[in-house]
Amino acid sequence: MKILITGANGMVARAALEHCRSLGDEVIALTRADLDIADHDAVFASISDARPDAVLNCAAYTDVDGAETDRDSSYHANADGPENLALACKSVDAAFVTISTDYVFDGLKTGFYTQRDTPNPQGVYARSKREGEIRACFAYSRSIIVRSGWIFGKGGTNFLSVMSGILAEGRSIQAIGDAYGTPTYATDLAKRLRALAEADLPCTFHVTNSGSGTSYLGFAEKVCEIGGFDRGLLRPTSKDDLRRPAPRPANSKMACLLSERLGFAPLQNWEDALKEFLA
């Protein structure tokens, strides 16, 4: 396949680039400097010139707290961008896969969120991602929405990705014990993005590693167990104690109703994925 990947400097995009090339795909990887997906004309020019078989949109505005005071940047990247890409993919008859987030849910449910649950995003970032889902599907019926969350992996700069390095240096970390999700290894997510692009089944998929999910504290404890780090470096805290500007779901664990029925095997357990990452 000929695949165009946006947001090429990001953790998931780099994993997707590596995986697609390992399969022999011709890959065009564009950073934000190469392509601002909020720029309608630039998106159409890039897609028209490349004429890919599929586009994997890994570009996003991910500063959850920053979005509360910078609404425009969040909506440009997370809503305008997917819409522009969907329309451009439609113009060249390419499959389109875009990544959304577990934050589209309000977190009030105690179990796993599935496609049967109605999104109810709370913060600006969450609302912009939900808007991106809606606009992409409206613009191009061939759009594939992939909701994921709690992503960790090589080169990542988020908390889940860097905590092992912090602990290895003997520094303490605060870990929230009352917020829950389903960890997702970037490498496994990237493989599923490529598989969904090839399957070309327009739908909304929930893609996370399997398992019962965990809290940030539980994830940190597992990092200590696998990596042999001192659990005394963990400082348990509550999500409310951090007083962050943006609301976040207390529970955003997700499960997919469709993947296995459509022939996609479950991703490996998140604990096994974590072992792979830490190794």
C-alpha positions as CSV (number, residue, x, y, z in Angstrom):
1,M,0.0,0.0,0.0
2,K,0.9,3.6,-0.4
3,I,0.3,5.3,2.9
4,L,0.5,8.9,4.0
5,I,1.0,9.5,7.7
6,T,0.4,12.9,9.3
7,G,1.9,14.2,12.6
8,A,5.1,12.2,11.8
9,N,7.0,13.5,14.8
10,G,4.6,11.9,17.2
11,M,4.9,8.6,19.1
12,V,2.1,6.8,17.3
13,A,3.1,8.1,13.9
14,R,6.7,6.9,14.3
15,A,5.5,3.5,15.3
16,A,3.2,3.4,12.3
17,L,6.0,4.5,10.0
18,E,8.2,1.7,11.2
19,H,5.4,-1.0,11.0
20,C,4.2,0.0,7.5
21,R,7.7,0.1,6.1
22,S,8.4,-3.4,7.6
23,L,5.4,-4.6,5.5
24,G,6.9,-3.1,2.4
25,D,4.5,-0.2,2.2
26,E,5.5,3.0,0.4
27,V,5.2,5.6,3.2
28,I,5.0,9.4,3.1
29,A,5.4,10.7,6.6
30,L,4.6,14.4,7.1
31,T,5.4,16.5,10.1
32,R,3.4,19.5,11.1
33,A,6.2,21.6,9.5
34,D,5.5,19.7,6.3
35,L,1.8,19.9,6.5
36,D,-0.6,21.8,8.8
37,I,-3.7,19.7,8.6
38,A,-5.8,22.7,9.5
39,D,-4.8,24.3,6.2
40,H,-7.4,23.2,3.8
41,D,-5.5,24.1,0.6
42,A,-2.3,22.6,1.8
43,V,-4.0,19.3,2.7
44,F,-5.7,19.0,-0.7
45,A,-2.4,19.8,-2.4
46,S,-0.5,17.2,-0.4
47,I,-3.1,14.5,-0.9
48,S,-3.6,15.2,-4.6
49,D,0.2,15.1,-5.2
50,A,0.8,11.9,-3.2
51,R,-2.4,10.1,-4.2
52,P,-2.1,7.5,-1.4
53,D,-4.2,4.4,-0.9
54,A,-4.7,5.3,2.7
55,V,-4.1,8.2,5.1
56,L,-3.4,7.6,8.8
57,N,-4.0,10.8,10.7
58,C,-1.8,10.9,13.8
59,A,-1.7,14.7,14.0
60,A,-3.5,16.3,16.9
61,Y,-3.4,19.1,19.5
62,T,-2.9,17.1,22.7
63,D,-2.4,19.8,25.4
64,V,-5.5,18.9,27.4
65,D,-5.0,21.8,29.9
66,G,-3.7,24.2,27.3
67,A,-6.8,23.8,25.2
68,E,-8.9,25.4,27.9
69,T,-7.3,28.8,27.1
70,D,-6.4,28.1,23.5
71,R,-9.6,26.8,22.0
72,D,-8.7,27.8,18.4
73,S,-5.6,25.7,18.3
74,S,-7.4,22.7,19.6
75,Y,-10.3,22.9,17.2
76,H,-8.0,23.7,14.2
77,A,-6.0,20.5,14.7
78,N,-8.6,18.2,16.1
79,A,-11.7,19.2,14.2
80,D,-10.8,21.2,11.1
81,G,-7.8,18.9,10.4
82,P,-9.7,15.6,10.3
83,E,-12.4,17.2,8.2
84,N,-9.9,18.6,5.7
85,L,-8.2,15.2,5.4
86,A,-11.4,13.3,5.0
87,L,-12.5,15.6,2.2
88,A,-9.1,15.3,0.5
89,C,-9.2,11.5,0.8
90,K,-12.6,11.5,-0.8
91,S,-11.2,13.4,-3.7
92,V,-8.6,10.7,-4.5
93,D,-10.7,7.7,-3.3
94,A,-8.3,6.9,-0.4
95,A,-9.1,5.1,2.8
96,F,-9.0,7.4,5.8
97,V,-8.1,6.5,9.4
98,T,-8.1,9.2,12.2
99,I,-7.3,8.8,15.8
100,S,-9.7,10.1,18.4
101,T,-9.7,9.7,22.2
102,D,-11.2,8.1,25.2
103,Y,-11.9,11.6,26.5
104,V,-15.0,11.8,24.4
105,F,-16.7,10.0,27.3
106,D,-17.6,11.8,30.6
107,G,-16.2,9.1,32.8
108,L,-19.3,8.5,34.9
109,K,-19.7,4.8,33.8
110,T,-18.2,2.2,36.0
111,G,-17.5,-0.4,33.3
112,F,-16.0,-0.3,29.9
113,Y,-17.2,2.2,27.3
114,T,-18.2,0.7,24.0
115,Q,-19.7,2.0,20.8
116,R,-23.1,1.7,22.4
117,D,-22.3,4.5,24.8
118,T,-23.1,8.1,23.8
119,P,-20.1,10.5,23.9
120,N,-20.3,13.3,26.4
121,P,-17.0,15.2,26.2
122,Q,-16.3,17.7,29.0
123,G,-13.3,19.8,28.3
124,V,-12.3,21.8,25.2
125,Y,-9.8,19.2,24.1
126,A,-12.4,16.4,24.4
127,R,-15.1,18.4,22.6
128,S,-12.7,19.3,19.8
129,K,-11.9,15.6,19.3
130,R,-15.5,14.6,19.3
131,E,-16.2,17.4,16.7
132,G,-13.4,15.9,14.6
133,E,-15.1,12.5,14.7
134,I,-18.4,14.0,13.5
135,R,-17.0,16.2,10.8
136,A,-14.8,13.4,9.4
137,C,-17.7,11.0,9.1
138,F,-20.0,13.7,7.6
139,A,-17.4,14.7,5.1
140,Y,-16.5,11.2,3.9
141,S,-18.5,8.1,4.6
142,R,-15.4,6.0,4.2
143,S,-13.8,7.5,7.4
144,I,-12.6,5.1,10.1
145,I,-12.5,6.6,13.6
146,V,-10.1,5.0,16.1
147,R,-10.7,5.9,19.7
148,S,-7.8,5.1,21.9
149,G,-6.2,6.3,25.2
150,W,-3.6,5.9,27.8
151,I,-1.0,5.5,25.0
152,F,2.6,4.8,25.9
153,G,5.6,3.9,23.8
154,K,9.1,4.6,22.5
155,G,9.8,8.3,22.2
156,G,6.7,9.3,24.0
157,T,6.7,12.4,26.2
158,N,3.5,11.7,28.2
159,F,3.4,10.5,31.8
160,L,3.0,6.8,31.0
161,S,5.9,6.8,28.6
162,V,8.4,8.7,30.7
163,M,7.7,7.4,34.2
164,S,10.2,4.5,33.9
165,G,13.0,6.9,33.1
166,I,12.1,9.1,36.0
167,L,12.0,6.1,38.4
168,A,15.3,4.8,37.0
169,E,16.9,8.1,38.0
170,G,15.6,7.6,41.5
171,R,13.2,10.5,41.4
172,S,9.7,10.3,42.9
173,I,6.5,10.6,40.9
174,Q,2.9,11.5,41.8
175,A,0.5,8.8,40.5
176,I,-3.3,9.2,40.5
177,G,-5.1,6.3,42.2
178,D,-8.7,7.2,41.3
179,A,-8.6,7.6,37.5
180,Y,-8.9,4.5,35.4
181,G,-8.3,3.6,31.8
182,T,-7.0,0.9,29.4
183,P,-3.3,1.4,28.6
184,T,-2.4,1.1,24.9
185,Y,1.1,0.4,23.5
186,A,1.8,2.7,20.6
187,T,3.4,-0.2,18.6
188,D,0.2,-2.3,18.9
189,L,-2.0,0.6,18.1
190,A,0.1,1.4,15.0
191,K,-0.3,-2.2,13.8
192,R,-4.1,-2.0,14.2
193,L,-4.3,1.3,12.3
194,R,-2.6,-0.3,9.3
195,A,-4.8,-3.3,9.5
196,L,-7.9,-1.1,9.6
197,A,-6.8,0.9,6.7
198,E,-6.3,-2.3,4.6
199,A,-9.7,-3.7,5.7
200,D,-11.3,-0.4,4.7
201,L,-14.4,-0.9,6.9
202,P,-15.8,2.5,7.8
203,C,-16.8,2.5,11.4
204,T,-15.8,3.7,14.9
205,F,-13.4,1.3,16.6
206,H,-12.1,1.2,20.2
207,V,-8.4,0.2,20.1
208,T,-6.7,-0.5,23.4
209,N,-4.6,-3.3,24.8
210,S,-6.6,-6.1,26.4
211,G,-6.9,-6.6,30.2
212,S,-9.1,-5.2,32.9
213,G,-7.5,-1.7,32.8
214,T,-5.8,0.1,35.7
215,S,-5.3,3.4,37.4
216,Y,-2.2,5.6,36.9
217,L,-1.0,4.3,40.2
218,G,-1.6,0.7,39.2
219,F,0.4,1.3,36.0
220,A,3.2,2.9,38.0
221,E,3.3,0.0,40.4
222,K,3.5,-2.4,37.5
223,V,6.4,-0.4,36.0
224,C,8.2,-0.8,39.3
225,E,7.5,-4.5,39.4
226,I,8.7,-5.2,35.9
227,G,11.5,-2.8,35.9
228,G,12.7,-3.5,39.4
229,F,12.3,0.1,40.6
230,D,11.7,1.3,44.2
231,R,7.9,1.5,44.8
232,G,8.7,3.9,47.6
233,L,9.3,6.5,44.9
234,L,5.5,6.5,44.1
235,R,3.5,9.2,45.8
236,P,-0.2,8.2,45.5
237,T,-2.5,11.2,44.9
238,S,-6.1,12.0,43.8
239,K,-7.1,13.5,40.5
240,D,-8.8,16.3,42.4
241,D,-5.7,17.1,44.4
242,L,-3.8,18.1,41.2
243,R,-6.3,20.9,40.5
244,R,-5.7,20.7,36.7
245,P,-7.6,23.3,34.5
246,A,-9.3,20.7,32.2
247,P,-11.8,18.1,33.4
248,R,-10.8,14.5,32.8
249,P,-12.9,11.4,32.9
250,A,-12.5,9.4,36.2
251,N,-13.0,6.2,34.1
252,S,-12.3,6.0,30.4
253,K,-11.8,2.2,30.1
254,M,-12.8,1.1,26.6
255,A,-13.8,-2.1,24.9
256,C,-14.7,-2.7,21.2
257,L,-17.9,-4.4,20.1
258,L,-16.8,-4.9,16.6
259,S,-13.1,-5.8,16.3
260,E,-13.4,-9.6,17.0
261,R,-16.6,-10.0,15.1
262,L,-14.8,-8.5,12.1
263,G,-11.9,-10.9,12.5
264,F,-9.4,-8.7,14.4
265,A,-7.7,-10.5,17.2
266,P,-7.6,-8.7,20.6
267,L,-4.4,-6.8,21.2
268,Q,-2.0,-8.3,23.8
269,N,-2.6,-7.7,27.4
270,W,-1.3,-4.3,28.5
271,E,1.0,-5.8,31.1
272,D,2.7,-7.9,28.4
273,A,2.9,-4.8,26.2
274,L,4.5,-2.9,29.1
275,K,7.1,-5.7,29.5
276,E,7.9,-5.4,25.8
277,F,8.2,-1.6,26.1
278,L,10.4,-1.7,29.2
279,A,12.7,-4.3,27.6
